[in-house]
Amino acid sequence: MSGSLLDAGAVIGCPHGGRVTPATTSSGAVRLAAGAVATSAHSYVVTGCPHTVDGVPSPCVTVRWTAGGTGITVDGAPVLLDTSAAQCFSAALVPQGPPVVQTAQRKVTVR
């Protein structure tokens, strides 16, 4: 798997326009452009998702990432790339689509 390394400054959204932000960060031992490198150990939350189902609000509230294949880890957790598999979920844990990575650190790529 190849792609650009994600850090705390990456601009990520849910498929409905909500904003994805890290809820937890690492110790910050590995930093990229002053932001902690994102790993599968981080938790991500979604705010501002306007998604509804049949007129009932069903916003995305969390993102689960599946990092794999790079062999690169930080503090024992696989790093996240802009190509890493992920899924946004509602509060009822209903899958609502993959997040959209709008901006990632392009200076570091993994091949």
N, C-alpha and C positions, 0 to 999 in steps of 0.2 A: 504494500500500500504506500502510495506517495501523496504528498500534499504539503501545504504550508502549516507551520506550527502555530497553534492558538495560544494566546496569552490573555491576561486579564483585560487588555484593551481591545480585544476583538469585538466587532459589532455584530451581534447575533440577534435574530428575531424569530418569533414563532411564525408558522405559515399564515397567520391571520393578522400580523402586524404588531403583535405584542413584543416587548423588549425582554431579552434573555440576559440575565446577569448572574455572576457567580455568587452563591450564598455562602460558600466557604472558600478559603484560599489556603494554599500550602504555607509552609514556613517562609517561603520566599527565597529559599537558598539558590534556586535557579531562576534567573530573571531574564527577560527579553524586552528591550526597549522600556525599562523601568517597571514592567509588569510581570507578575508571577506567571510561569509557564503553566498552562492548563493541563490537568491530568484527569483520568477517569475517577480519581478519588474525590474530586470536587463535586459539590452539589450546585445545581443551577435552578434558578427560579424565573418564572415568567410574570411580568406585570403588564397591565394595559391591554390584555388580549380581549378583543370585542366579539369573539366567536359565540354564536348562538345555534341551537338546534331546535327547529320548529318554534322559534320565538323565545325559547328558554335559554338564559345565559349558560354557557358551558365553556368558560375560558380555559386556555392552557395555563397551568400553574407550575409545572416542573418539566425538566428535560433530563432524559437518561441517555448517556453516551455509551457506545460500545467501542472502546479503543482496542485495536488489535492489529497485529501484523507488522508493526514497525520494529519491535524489539527494543525500542528506546523507552526508558523509564526515568522518572524523577521520584525520589523517595520511595521506590518500589512500585509506583503506579505508572501504567502506560500513559504517554503523552497523548494529547488530543490534536488532531489535524483538521483542517477545514474539510477534509474528505472522510472523516470518521463517521461511522453510522450513529444516528441518534434518533430519538423519538420524543415529541412533546406529548404530555399527558394532562388530562383534566384532573380535578380534585378527586373524581371517582375512578381514577387510573384508566380512563378510556384513551387509547391512542388517538392523537389528533393530527398526525403528520410530522414530517421531519422539520427541524429548525433550518433557518436560512442564514448562512454565514455570509454577511455582506462585506466585511473587511477582516482580513487576517494578516498576520505578520508575514510579509513576502520576502524578507531578507533571509529567512531560514526555511529551507525545504528539506523534507525527508524523502529519500528514495529507497 
